[in-house]
Amino acid sequence: MILFEPHTPQTYHTDPAAGHWHILWAHFYPRAHWKSWLRWPAREKGLLTVQINDADISRHARQALHDCVRFNRQQLGGAPDLAFNALERGLIWIQAAAQSGGGLDERIRHATDILADEINRPLALAELARRCGLSLSRFAHLFRAQVGVSPQHYLEKIRLERAAQLLRSTSLSIGEIAGESGYANAFYFSNRFKKAFRKSPSLYRSDQAK
């Protein structure tokens, strides 16, 4: 996987001696909370690379990028959001490879699956650690080492991104979106959302509708 940083000159070609090439690519403006996912090893100034040796991670990352391209070409409502979500999913898998040297511990992968599937449930770290077969201290250390942030921080990031998606694509009230995203208190949700996106949920929705 190759990432060109902004303002990096790009001149490249494929080697015909290597046979058939299949390249997936996207130009994108990263969202603010993606910063920790784009800390790839630098090959040289402006050129970052990740070698994915884990077959499972490679499969997930490739599928996410294929989905990004597929949704981007569709003319249905919500397609841009679906494409961006697929790109985000791919970047998370690639960063998992970069953080772990090519493989993500199955127990931590299970934890991220649980958090995504049960996004609106209260987070109980001890229960999550138990379901992953780890002690609480070992789980917290391993999760941060492999994902780059604490479980609490990771969960809040995916909750807020879920809320942003609902604000863009539904007419649910702010209170309903707070509940769907795992926040019992709409006022607290609005404060956390404003801190992450630099605008209130209502203003974010109105700006997206322009």
HELIX and SHEET records of a PDB file:
HELIX    1   1 PRO A   16  ALA A   18  5                                   3    
HELIX    2   2 ALA A   32  LEU A   38  5                                   7    
HELIX    3   3 ALA A   55  ASN A   72  1                                  18    
HELIX    4   4 ALA A   79  SER A  100  1                                  22    
HELIX    5   5 GLU A  106  ASP A  117  1                                  12    
HELIX    6   6 LEU A  125  ARG A  131  1                                   7    
HELIX    7   7 LEU A  136  VAL A  147  1                                  12    
HELIX    8   8 PRO A  151  SER A  169  1                                  19    
HELIX    9   9 ILE A  174  GLU A  180  1                                   7    
HELIX   10  10 ALA A  186  PHE A  197  1                                  12    
HELIX   11  11 PRO A  201  GLN A  208  1                                   8    
SHEET    1   A 3 ILE A   2  PHE A   4  0                                        
SHEET    2   A 3 LEU A  47  THR A  49 -1                                        
SHEET    3   A 3 ALA A  42  GLU A  44 -1                                        
END                                                                             
